[in-house]
Amino acid sequence: MAMKLNTKAFALTAGIIWGLTVFIGTIWLLIVGSQGKTISTLGSFYFGYSFSFVGAFIGLLWGFVDGLIVGFLFAYIYNLIVPKESK
């Protein structure tokens, strides 16, 4: 028997995780001296993002919004598909 997901909690968690992933990934690559060719492509999707310390914060914000929306949609669709619990 599957249980329903809390859409708000799932969306918030997904937003935090994705935002931090973009932020930490950018900072880590800057610290180790990478050229950031792959992660720089996020600038095509996230307005204002660049492979820099300022860009890491912009990526954090865009990643949070992106994760929030995708997390909400995932939980919402999941809840539509999962059969209702019988008591």
SEFIZA-3560 file (N, C-alpha, C; in Angstrom, 3 decimals):
REM SEFIZA-3560
<numar><xx>0.848</xx><yy>-1.178</yy><zz>0.000</zz><atom>N</atom></numar>
<numar><xx>0.000</xx><yy>0.000</yy><zz>0.000</zz><atom>CA</atom></numar>
<numar><xx>0.894</xx><yy>1.241</yy><zz>0.000</zz><atom>C</atom></numar>
<numar><xx>0.753</xx><yy>2.058</yy><zz>-1.015</zz><atom>N</atom></numar>
<numar><xx>1.568</xx><yy>3.265</yy><zz>-1.144</zz><atom>CA</atom></numar>
<numar><xx>0.909</xx><yy>4.426</yy><zz>-0.416</zz><atom>C</atom></numar>
<numar><xx>1.734</xx><yy>5.316</yy><zz>0.076</zz><atom>N</atom></numar>
<numar><xx>1.199</xx><yy>6.490</yy><zz>0.749</zz><atom>CA</atom></numar>
<numar><xx>1.394</xx><yy>7.727</yy><zz>-0.113</zz><atom>C</atom></numar>
<numar><xx>0.585</xx><yy>8.721</yy><zz>0.124</zz><atom>N</atom></numar>
<numar><xx>0.642</xx><yy>9.974</yy><zz>-0.626</zz><atom>CA</atom></numar>
<numar><xx>1.841</xx><yy>10.802</yy><zz>-0.168</zz><atom>C</atom></numar>
<numar><xx>2.353</xx><yy>11.615</yy><zz>-1.060</zz><atom>N</atom></numar>
<numar><xx>3.438</xx><yy>12.523</yy><zz>-0.735</zz><atom>CA</atom></numar>
<numar><xx>2.860</xx><yy>13.878</yy><zz>-0.347</zz><atom>C</atom></numar>
<numar><xx>3.487</xx><yy>14.534</yy><zz>0.598</zz><atom>N</atom></numar>
<numar><xx>3.130</xx><yy>15.905</yy><zz>0.949</zz><atom>CA</atom></numar>
<numar><xx>3.772</xx><yy>16.802</yy><zz>-0.105</zz><atom>C</atom></numar>
<numar><xx>2.958</xx><yy>17.392</yy><zz>-0.984</zz><atom>N</atom></numar>
<numar><xx>3.492</xx><yy>18.131</yy><zz>-2.127</zz><atom>CA</atom></numar>
<numar><xx>4.322</xx><yy>19.349</yy><zz>-1.707</zz><atom>C</atom></numar>
<numar><xx>3.893</xx><yy>20.060</yy><zz>-0.685</zz><atom>N</atom></numar>
<numar><xx>4.640</xx><yy>21.245</yy><zz>-0.241</zz><atom>CA</atom></numar>
<numar><xx>5.996</xx><yy>20.860</yy><zz>0.330</zz><atom>C</atom></numar>
<numar><xx>6.017</xx><yy>19.836</yy><zz>1.185</zz><atom>N</atom></numar>
<numar><xx>7.272</xx><yy>19.395</yy><zz>1.791</zz><atom>CA</atom></numar>
<numar><xx>8.221</xx><yy>18.832</yy><zz>0.741</zz><atom>C</atom></numar>
<numar><xx>7.674</xx><yy>18.056</yy><zz>-0.195</zz><atom>N</atom></numar>
<numar><xx>8.508</xx><yy>17.468</yy><zz>-1.242</zz><atom>CA</atom></numar>
<numar><xx>9.100</xx><yy>18.556</yy><zz>-2.132</zz><atom>C</atom></numar>
<numar><xx>8.277</xx><yy>19.539</yy><zz>-2.490</zz><atom>N</atom></numar>
<numar><xx>8.732</xx><yy>20.635</yy><zz>-3.339</zz><atom>CA</atom></numar>
<numar><xx>9.823</xx><yy>21.446</yy><zz>-2.639</zz><atom>C</atom></numar>
<numar><xx>9.618</xx><yy>21.758</yy><zz>-1.377</zz><atom>N</atom></numar>
<numar><xx>10.613</xx><yy>22.519</yy><zz>-0.619</zz><atom>CA</atom></numar>
<numar><xx>11.926</xx><yy>21.757</yy><zz>-0.510</zz><atom>C</atom></numar>
<numar><xx>11.845</xx><yy>20.473</yy><zz>-0.227</zz><atom>N</atom></numar>
<numar><xx>13.047</xx><yy>19.643</yy><zz>-0.124</zz><atom>CA</atom></numar>
<numar><xx>13.785</xx><yy>19.580</yy><zz>-1.453</zz><atom>C</atom></numar>
<numar><xx>13.051</xx><yy>19.365</yy><zz>-2.535</zz><atom>N</atom></numar>
<numar><xx>13.675</xx><yy>19.300</yy><zz>-3.855</zz><atom>CA</atom></numar>
<numar><xx>14.336</xx><yy>20.639</yy><zz>-4.215</zz><atom>C</atom></numar>
<numar><xx>13.680</xx><yy>21.741</yy><zz>-3.875</zz><atom>N</atom></numar>
<numar><xx>14.247</xx><yy>23.060</yy><zz>-4.144</zz><atom>CA</atom></numar>
<numar><xx>15.533</xx><yy>23.306</yy><zz>-3.383</zz><atom>C</atom></numar>
<numar><xx>15.532</xx><yy>22.949</yy><zz>-2.107</zz><atom>N</atom></numar>
<numar><xx>16.734</xx><yy>23.135</yy><zz>-1.287</zz><atom>CA</atom></numar>
<numar><xx>17.878</xx><yy>22.269</yy><zz>-1.809</zz><atom>C</atom></numar>
<numar><xx>17.576</xx><yy>21.015</yy><zz>-2.100</zz><atom>N</atom></numar>
<numar><xx>18.626</xx><yy>20.095</yy><zz>-2.559</zz><atom>CA</atom></numar>
<numar><xx>19.201</xx><yy>20.543</yy><zz>-3.906</zz><atom>C</atom></numar>
<numar><xx>18.347</xx><yy>20.894</yy><zz>-4.867</zz><atom>N</atom></numar>
<numar><xx>18.864</xx><yy>21.289</yy><zz>-6.177</zz><atom>CA</atom></numar>
<numar><xx>19.597</xx><yy>22.627</yy><zz>-6.112</zz><atom>C</atom></numar>
<numar><xx>19.067</xx><yy>23.574</yy><zz>-5.347</zz><atom>N</atom></numar>
<numar><xx>19.746</xx><yy>24.862</yy><zz>-5.203</zz><atom>CA</atom></numar>
<numar><xx>21.132</xx><yy>24.701</yy><zz>-4.600</zz><atom>C</atom></numar>
<numar><xx>21.227</xx><yy>23.902</yy><zz>-3.546</zz><atom>N</atom></numar>
<numar><xx>22.527</xx><yy>23.665</yy><zz>-2.913</zz><atom>CA</atom></numar>
<numar><xx>23.468</xx><yy>22.885</yy><zz>-3.826</zz><atom>C</atom></numar>
<numar><xx>22.916</xx><yy>21.988</yy><zz>-4.631</zz><atom>N</atom></numar>
<numar><xx>23.745</xx><yy>21.227</yy><zz>-5.562</zz><atom>CA</atom></numar>
<numar><xx>24.405</xx><yy>22.150</yy><zz>-6.583</zz><atom>C</atom></numar>
<numar><xx>23.641</xx><yy>23.061</yy><zz>-7.133</zz><atom>N</atom></numar>
<numar><xx>24.199</xx><yy>24.018</yy><zz>-8.102</zz><atom>CA</atom></numar>
<numar><xx>25.226</xx><yy>24.913</yy><zz>-7.414</zz><atom>C</atom></numar>
<numar><xx>24.900</xx><yy>25.403</yy><zz>-6.230</zz><atom>N</atom></numar>
<numar><xx>25.793</xx><yy>26.294</yy><zz>-5.493</zz><atom>CA</atom></numar>
<numar><xx>27.100</xx><yy>25.603</yy><zz>-5.125</zz><atom>C</atom></numar>
<numar><xx>27.003</xx><yy>24.452</yy><zz>-4.477</zz><atom>N</atom></numar>
<numar><xx>28.200</xx><yy>23.738</yy><zz>-4.033</zz><atom>CA</atom></numar>
<numar><xx>29.017</xx><yy>23.250</yy><zz>-5.228</zz><atom>C</atom></numar>
<numar><xx>28.335</xx><yy>22.798</yy><zz>-6.278</zz><atom>N</atom></numar>
<numar><xx>29.053</xx><yy>22.357</yy><zz>-7.475</zz><atom>CA</atom></numar>
<numar><xx>29.864</xx><yy>23.474</yy><zz>-8.098</zz><atom>C</atom></numar>
<numar><xx>29.263</xx><yy>24.650</yy><zz>-8.185</zz><atom>N</atom></numar>
<numar><xx>29.966</xx><yy>25.800</yy><zz>-8.761</zz><atom>CA</atom></numar>
<numar><xx>31.152</xx><yy>26.205</yy><zz>-7.898</zz><atom>C</atom></numar>
<numar><xx>30.927</xx><yy>26.341</yy><zz>-6.598</zz><atom>N</atom></numar>
<numar><xx>31.998</xx><yy>26.742</yy><zz>-5.683</zz><atom>CA</atom></numar>
<numar><xx>33.130</xx><yy>25.725</yy><zz>-5.704</zz><atom>C</atom></numar>
<numar><xx>32.780</xx><yy>24.446</yy><zz>-5.660</zz><atom>N</atom></numar>
<numar><xx>33.799</xx><yy>23.392</yy><zz>-5.649</zz><atom>CA</atom></numar>
<numar><xx>34.666</xx><yy>23.466</yy><zz>-6.912</zz><atom>C</atom></numar>
<numar><xx>34.049</xx><yy>23.604</yy><zz>-8.059</zz><atom>N</atom></numar>
<numar><xx>34.807</xx><yy>23.671</yy><zz>-9.302</zz><atom>CA</atom></numar>
<numar><xx>35.684</xx><yy>24.924</yy><zz>-9.369</zz><atom>C</atom></numar>
<numar><xx>35.212</xx><yy>26.021</yy><zz>-8.801</zz><atom>N</atom></numar>
<numar><xx>36.039</xx><yy>27.233</yy><zz>-8.751</zz><atom>CA</atom></numar>
<numar><xx>37.247</xx><yy>27.023</yy><zz>-7.849</zz><atom>C</atom></numar>
<numar><xx>37.044</xx><yy>26.370</yy><zz>-6.715</zz><atom>N</atom></numar>
<numar><xx>38.129</xx><yy>26.153</yy><zz>-5.756</zz><atom>CA</atom></numar>
<numar><xx>39.212</xx><yy>25.235</yy><zz>-6.329</zz><atom>C</atom></numar>
<numar><xx>38.792</xx><yy>24.175</yy><zz>-7.025</zz><atom>N</atom></numar>
<numar><xx>39.781</xx><yy>23.234</yy><zz>-7.556</zz><atom>CA</atom></numar>
<numar><xx>40.411</xx><yy>23.723</yy><zz>-8.857</zz><atom>C</atom></numar>
<numar><xx>39.958</xx><yy>24.848</yy><zz>-9.376</zz><atom>N</atom></numar>
<numar><xx>40.583</xx><yy>25.442</yy><zz>-10.551</zz><atom>CA</atom></numar>
<numar><xx>40.091</xx><yy>24.904</yy><zz>-11.881</zz><atom>C</atom></numar>
<numar><xx>38.900</xx><yy>24.353</yy><zz>-11.906</zz><atom>N</atom></numar>
<numar><xx>38.323</xx><yy>23.840</yy><zz>-13.150</zz><atom>CA</atom></numar>
<numar><xx>37.965</xx><yy>24.999</yy><zz>-14.070</zz><atom>C</atom></numar>
<numar><xx>37.919</xx><yy>24.706</yy><zz>-15.370</zz><atom>N</atom></numar>
<numar><xx>37.490</xx><yy>25.728</yy><zz>-16.324</zz><atom>CA</atom></numar>
<numar><xx>35.967</xx><yy>25.850</yy><zz>-16.354</zz><atom>C</atom></numar>
<numar><xx>35.261</xx><yy>24.865</yy><zz>-15.815</zz><atom>N</atom></numar>
<numar><xx>33.809</xx><yy>24.928</yy><zz>-15.698</zz><atom>CA</atom></numar>
<numar><xx>33.058</xx><yy>24.912</yy><zz>-17.006</zz><atom>C</atom></numar>
<numar><xx>33.583</xx><yy>24.205</yy><zz>-17.997</zz><atom>N</atom></numar>
<numar><xx>32.927</xx><yy>24.201</yy><zz>-19.317</zz><atom>CA</atom></numar>
<numar><xx>31.524</xx><yy>23.603</yy><zz>-19.252</zz><atom>C</atom></numar>
<numar><xx>31.376</xx><yy>22.513</yy><zz>-18.530</zz><atom>N</atom></numar>
<numar><xx>30.072</xx><yy>21.839</yy><zz>-18.482</zz><atom>CA</atom></numar>
<numar><xx>29.073</xx><yy>22.608</yy><zz>-17.638</zz><atom>C</atom></numar>
<numar><xx>29.471</xx><yy>23.016</yy><zz>-16.446</zz><atom>N</atom></numar>
<numar><xx>28.522</xx><yy>23.694</yy><zz>-15.552</zz><atom>CA</atom></numar>
<numar><xx>28.173</xx><yy>25.091</yy><zz>-16.073</zz><atom>C</atom></numar>
<numar><xx>29.005</xx><yy>25.653</yy><zz>-16.902</zz><atom>N</atom></numar>
<numar><xx>28.710</xx><yy>26.972</yy><zz>-17.482</zz><atom>CA</atom></numar>
<numar><xx>27.482</xx><yy>26.945</yy><zz>-18.378</zz><atom>C</atom></numar>
<numar><xx>27.113</xx><yy>25.761</yy><zz>-18.873</zz><atom>N</atom></numar>
<numar><xx>25.925</xx><yy>25.669</yy><zz>-19.724</zz><atom>CA</atom></numar>
<numar><xx>24.645</xx><yy>25.986</yy><zz>-18.956</zz><atom>C</atom></numar>
<numar><xx>24.703</xx><yy>25.998</yy><zz>-17.626</zz><atom>N</atom></numar>
<numar><xx>23.526</xx><yy>26.395</yy><zz>-16.845</zz><atom>CA</atom></numar>
<numar><xx>23.114</xx><yy>27.828</yy><zz>-17.162</zz><atom>C</atom></numar>
<numar><xx>24.057</xx><yy>28.620</yy><zz>-17.638</zz><atom>N</atom></numar>
<numar><xx>23.743</xx><yy>29.991</yy><zz>-18.029</zz><atom>CA</atom></numar>
<numar><xx>22.736</xx><yy>30.061</yy><zz>-19.166</zz><atom>C</atom></numar>
<numar><xx>22.609</xx><yy>28.974</yy><zz>-19.923</zz><atom>N</atom></numar>
<numar><xx>21.604</xx><yy>28.924</yy><zz>-20.993</zz><atom>CA</atom></numar>
<numar><xx>20.197</xx><yy>28.791</yy><zz>-20.434</zz><atom>C</atom></numar>
<numar><xx>20.087</xx><yy>28.243</yy><zz>-19.233</zz><atom>N</atom></numar>
<numar><xx>18.782</xx><yy>28.006</yy><zz>-18.608</zz><atom>CA</atom></numar>
<numar><xx>18.483</xx><yy>28.990</yy><zz>-17.481</zz><atom>C</atom></numar>
<numar><xx>19.518</xx><yy>29.361</yy><zz>-16.729</zz><atom>N</atom></numar>
<numar><xx>19.350</xx><yy>30.230</yy><zz>-15.570</zz><atom>CA</atom></numar>
<numar><xx>19.863</xx><yy>31.629</yy><zz>-15.911</zz><atom>C</atom></numar>
<numar><xx>18.926</xx><yy>32.562</yy><zz>-16.095</zz><atom>N</atom></numar>
<numar><xx>19.272</xx><yy>33.933</yy><zz>-16.460</zz><atom>CA</atom></numar>
<numar><xx>20.207</xx><yy>34.535</yy><zz>-15.409</zz><atom>C</atom></numar>
<numar><xx>21.338</xx><yy>35.042</yy><zz>-15.844</zz><atom>N</atom></numar>
<numar><xx>22.283</xx><yy>35.698</yy><zz>-14.939</zz><atom>CA</atom></numar>
<numar><xx>23.344</xx><yy>34.778</yy><zz>-14.371</zz><atom>C</atom></numar>
<numar><xx>23.197</xx><yy>33.462</yy><zz>-14.566</zz><atom>N</atom></numar>
<numar><xx>24.187</xx><yy>32.531</yy><zz>-14.024</zz><atom>CA</atom></numar>
<numar><xx>25.472</xx><yy>32.597</yy><zz>-14.829</zz><atom>C</atom></numar>
<numar><xx>26.585</xx><yy>32.581</yy><zz>-14.119</zz><atom>N</atom></numar>
<numar><xx>27.896</xx><yy>32.482</yy><zz>-14.752</zz><atom>CA</atom></numar>
<numar><xx>28.780</xx><yy>31.645</yy><zz>-13.838</zz><atom>C</atom></numar>
<numar><xx>29.855</xx><yy>31.142</yy><zz>-14.373</zz><atom>N</atom></numar>
<numar><xx>30.781</xx><yy>30.327</yy><zz>-13.601</zz><atom>CA</atom></numar>
<numar><xx>31.675</xx><yy>31.258</yy><zz>-12.791</zz><atom>C</atom></numar>
<numar><xx>31.133</xx><yy>31.723</yy><zz>-11.664</zz><atom>N</atom></numar>
<numar><xx>31.836</xx><yy>32.645</yy><zz>-10.772</zz><atom>CA</atom></numar>
<numar><xx>31.215</xx><yy>32.530</yy><zz>-9.389</zz><atom>C</atom></numar>
<numar><xx>31.817</xx><yy>33.210</yy><zz>-8.417</zz><atom>N</atom></numar>
<numar><xx>31.265</xx><yy>33.171</yy><zz>-7.062</zz><atom>CA</atom></numar>
<numar><xx>29.899</xx><yy>33.861</yy><zz>-7.006</zz><atom>C</atom></numar>
<numar><xx>29.735</xx><yy>34.951</yy><zz>-7.729</zz><atom>N</atom></numar>
<numar><xx>28.424</xx><yy>35.612</yy><zz>-7.787</zz><atom>CA</atom></numar>
<numar><xx>27.429</xx><yy>34.713</yy><zz>-8.511</zz><atom>C</atom></numar>
<numar><xx>27.886</xx><yy>34.079</yy><zz>-9.574</zz><atom>N</atom></numar>
<numar><xx>27.041</xx><yy>33.153</yy><zz>-10.321</zz><atom>CA</atom></numar>
<numar><xx>26.579</xx><yy>31.978</yy><zz>-9.476</zz><atom>C</atom></numar>
<numar><xx>27.384</xx><yy>31.574</yy><zz>-8.503</zz><atom>N</atom></numar>
<numar><xx>26.994</xx><yy>30.480</yy><zz>-7.611</zz><atom>CA</atom></numar>
<numar><xx>25.747</xx><yy>30.857</yy><zz>-6.810</zz><atom>C</atom></numar>
<numar><xx>25.676</xx><yy>32.103</yy><zz>-6.364</zz><atom>N</atom></numar>
<numar><xx>24.501</xx><yy>32.550</yy><zz>-5.606</zz><atom>CA</atom></numar>
<numar><xx>23.281</xx><yy>32.688</yy><zz>-6.517</zz><atom>C</atom></numar>
<numar><xx>23.501</xx><yy>33.148</yy><zz>-7.734</zz><atom>N</atom></numar>
<numar><xx>22.397</xx><yy>33.225</yy><zz>-8.693</zz><atom>CA</atom></numar>
<numar><xx>21.904</xx><yy>31.818</yy><zz>-9.022</zz><atom>C</atom></numar>
<numar><xx>22.836</xx><yy>30.887</yy><zz>-9.184</zz><atom>N</atom></numar>
<numar><xx>22.481</xx><yy>29.494</yy><zz>-9.418</zz><atom>CA</atom></numar>
<numar><xx>21.741</xx><yy>28.876</yy><zz>-8.248</zz><atom>C</atom></numar>
<numar><xx>22.109</xx><yy>29.284</yy><zz>-7.036</zz><atom>N</atom></numar>
<numar><xx>21.406</xx><yy>28.819</yy><zz>-5.840</zz><atom>CA</atom></numar>
<numar><xx>19.937</xx><yy>29.228</yy><zz>-5.895</zz><atom>C</atom></numar>
<numar><xx>19.677</xx><yy>30.464</yy><zz>-6.251</zz><atom>N</atom></numar>
<numar><xx>18.295</xx><yy>30.952</yy><zz>-6.330</zz><atom>CA</atom></numar>
<numar><xx>17.516</xx><yy>30.276</yy><zz>-7.452</zz><atom>C</atom></numar>
<numar><xx>18.117</xx><yy>30.223</yy><zz>-8.647</zz><atom>N</atom></numar>
<numar><xx>17.433</xx><yy>29.583</yy><zz>-9.767</zz><atom>CA</atom></numar>
<numar><xx>17.249</xx><yy>28.097</yy><zz>-9.517</zz><atom>C</atom></numar>
<numar><xx>18.256</xx><yy>27.450</yy><zz>-8.931</zz><atom>N</atom></numar>
<numar><xx>18.152</xx><yy>26.029</yy><zz>-8.621</zz><atom>CA</atom></numar>
<numar><xx>17.040</xx><yy>25.753</yy><zz>-7.622</zz><atom>C</atom></numar>
<numar><xx>16.890</xx><yy>26.648</yy><zz>-6.640</zz><atom>N</atom></numar>
<numar><xx>15.816</xx><yy>26.490</yy><zz>-5.666</zz><atom>CA</atom></numar>
<numar><xx>14.453</xx><yy>26.575</yy><zz>-6.348</zz><atom>C</atom></numar>
<numar><xx>14.286</xx><yy>27.583</yy><zz>-7.195</zz><atom>N</atom></numar>
<numar><xx>13.006</xx><yy>27.760</yy><zz>-7.905</zz><atom>CA</atom></numar>
<numar><xx>12.744</xx><yy>26.572</yy><zz>-8.827</zz><atom>C</atom></numar>
<numar><xx>13.760</xx><yy>26.168</yy><zz>-9.557</zz><atom>N</atom></numar>
<numar><xx>13.641</xx><yy>25.039</yy><zz>-10.477</zz><atom>CA</atom></numar>
<numar><xx>13.277</xx><yy>23.759</yy><zz>-9.718</zz><atom>C</atom></numar>
<numar><xx>14.002</xx><yy>23.478</yy><zz>-8.648</zz><atom>N</atom></numar>
<numar><xx>13.721</xx><yy>22.289</yy><zz>-7.840</zz><atom>CA</atom></numar>
<numar><xx>12.351</xx><yy>22.338</yy><zz>-7.195</zz><atom>C</atom></numar>
<numar><xx>11.933</xx><yy>23.519</yy><zz>-6.766</zz><atom>N</atom></numar>
<numar><xx>10.622</xx><yy>23.695</yy><zz>-6.151</zz><atom>CA</atom></numar>
<numar><xx>9.509</xx><yy>23.323</yy><zz>-7.134</zz><atom>C</atom></numar>
<numar><xx>9.602</xx><yy>23.828</yy><zz>-8.339</zz><atom>N</atom></numar>
<numar><xx>8.580</xx><yy>23.557</yy><zz>-9.352</zz><atom>CA</atom></numar>
<numar><xx>8.575</xx><yy>22.085</yy><zz>-9.755</zz><atom>C</atom></numar>
<numar><xx>9.740</xx><yy>21.552</yy><zz>-10.058</zz><atom>N</atom></numar>
<numar><xx>9.823</xx><yy>20.154</yy><zz>-10.483</zz><atom>CA</atom></numar>
<numar><xx>9.417</xx><yy>19.218</yy><zz>-9.346</zz><atom>C</atom></numar>
<numar><xx>9.837</xx><yy>19.526</yy><zz>-8.132</zz><atom>N</atom></numar>
<numar><xx>9.451</xx><yy>18.704</yy><zz>-6.977</zz><atom>CA</atom></numar>
<numar><xx>7.952</xx><yy>18.708</yy><zz>-6.749</zz><atom>C</atom></numar>
<numar><xx>7.336</xx><yy>19.885</yy><zz>-6.878</zz><atom>N</atom></numar>
<numar><xx>5.889</xx><yy>19.971</yy><zz>-6.706</zz><atom>CA</atom></numar>
<numar><xx>5.163</xx><yy>19.160</yy><zz>-7.775</zz><atom>C</atom></numar>
<numar><xx>5.592</xx><yy>19.337</yy><zz>-9.026</zz><atom>N</atom></numar>
<numar><xx>4.947</xx><yy>18.598</yy><zz>-10.121</zz><atom>CA</atom></numar>
<numar><xx>5.120</xx><yy>17.096</yy><zz>-9.960</zz><atom>C</atom></numar>
<numar><xx>6.295</xx><yy>16.662</yy><zz>-9.551</zz><atom>N</atom></numar>
<numar><xx>6.538</xx><yy>15.237</yy><zz>-9.349</zz><atom>CA</atom></numar>
<numar><xx>5.604</xx><yy>14.680</yy><zz>-8.276</zz><atom>C</atom></numar>
<numar><xx>5.536</xx><yy>15.351</yy><zz>-7.118</zz><atom>N</atom></numar>
<numar><xx>4.691</xx><yy>14.876</yy><zz>-6.022</zz><atom>CA</atom></numar>
<numar><xx>3.215</xx><yy>14.918</yy><zz>-6.402</zz><atom>C</atom></numar>
<numar><xx>2.808</xx><yy>15.954</yy><zz>-7.116</zz><atom>N</atom></numar>
<numar><xx>1.414</xx><yy>16.090</yy><zz>-7.528</zz><atom>CA</atom></numar>
<numar><xx>1.011</xx><yy>14.956</yy><zz>-8.473</zz><atom>C</atom></numar>
<numar><xx>1.850</xx><yy>14.704</yy><zz>-9.490</zz><atom>N</atom></numar>
<numar><xx>1.554</xx><yy>13.632</yy><zz>-10.444</zz><atom>CA</atom></numar>
<numar><xx>1.622</xx><yy>12.274</yy><zz>-9.759</zz><atom>C</atom></numar>
<numar><xx>2.586</xx><yy>12.088</yy><zz>-8.866</zz><atom>N</atom></numar>
<numar><xx>2.692</xx><yy>10.836</yy><zz>-8.116</zz><atom>CA</atom></numar>
<numar><xx>1.407</xx><yy>10.578</yy><zz>-7.330</zz><atom>C</atom></numar>
<numar><xx>0.902</xx><yy>11.606</yy><zz>-6.663</zz><atom>N</atom></numar>
<numar><xx>-0.320</xx><yy>11.457</yy><zz>-5.872</zz><atom>CA</atom></numar>
<numar><xx>-1.544</xx><yy>11.150</yy><zz>-6.746</zz><atom>C</atom></numar>
<numar><xx>-1.542</xx><yy>11.605</yy><zz>-7.989</zz><atom>N</atom></numar>
<numar><xx>-2.645</xx><yy>11.277</yy><zz>-8.895</zz><atom>CA</atom></numar>
<numar><xx>-2.597</xx><yy>9.817</yy><zz>-9.338</zz><atom>C</atom></numar>
<numar><xx>-1.391</xx><yy>9.295</yy><zz>-9.477</zz><atom>N</atom></numar>
<numar><xx>-1.203</xx><yy>7.934</yy><zz>-9.976</zz><atom>CA</atom></numar>
<numar><xx>-1.390</xx><yy>6.871</yy><zz>-8.891</zz><atom>C</atom></numar>
<numar><xx>-0.918</xx><yy>7.171</yy><zz>-7.692</zz><atom>N</atom></numar>
<numar><xx>-0.972</xx><yy>6.186</yy><zz>-6.599</zz><atom>CA</atom></numar>
<numar><xx>-2.419</xx><yy>5.943</yy><zz>-6.193</zz><atom>C</atom></numar>
<numar><xx>-2.798</xx><yy>4.660</yy><zz>-6.050</zz><atom>N</atom></numar>
<numar><xx>-4.180</xx><yy>4.372</yy><zz>-5.632</zz><atom>CA</atom></numar>
<numar><xx>-4.462</xx><yy>4.877</yy><zz>-4.214</zz><atom>C</atom></numar>
<numar><xx>-5.697</xx><yy>5.212</yy><zz>-3.982</zz><atom>N</atom></numar>
<numar><xx>-6.090</xx><yy>5.704</yy><zz>-2.658</zz><atom>CA</atom></numar>
<numar><xx>-5.993</xx><yy>4.581</yy><zz>-1.640</zz><atom>C</atom></numar>
<numar><xx>-5.613</xx><yy>4.961</yy><zz>-0.402</zz><atom>N</atom></numar>
<numar><xx>-5.479</xx><yy>3.968</yy><zz>0.677</zz><atom>CA</atom></numar>
<numar><xx>-6.883</xx><yy>3.535</yy><zz>1.125</zz><atom>C</atom></numar>
<numar><xx>-7.016</xx><yy>2.252</yy><zz>1.378</zz><atom>N</atom></numar>
<numar><xx>-8.285</xx><yy>1.767</yy><zz>1.920</zz><atom>CA</atom></numar>
<numar><xx>-8.122</xx><yy>1.547</yy><zz>3.414</zz><atom>C</atom></numar>
<numar><xx>-9.150</xx><yy>1.906</yy><zz>4.171</zz><atom>N</atom></numar>
<numar><xx>-9.074</xx><yy>1.802</yy><zz>5.631</zz><atom>CA</atom></numar>
<numar><xx>-9.853</xx><yy>0.628</yy><zz>6.139</zz><atom>C</atom></numar>
//
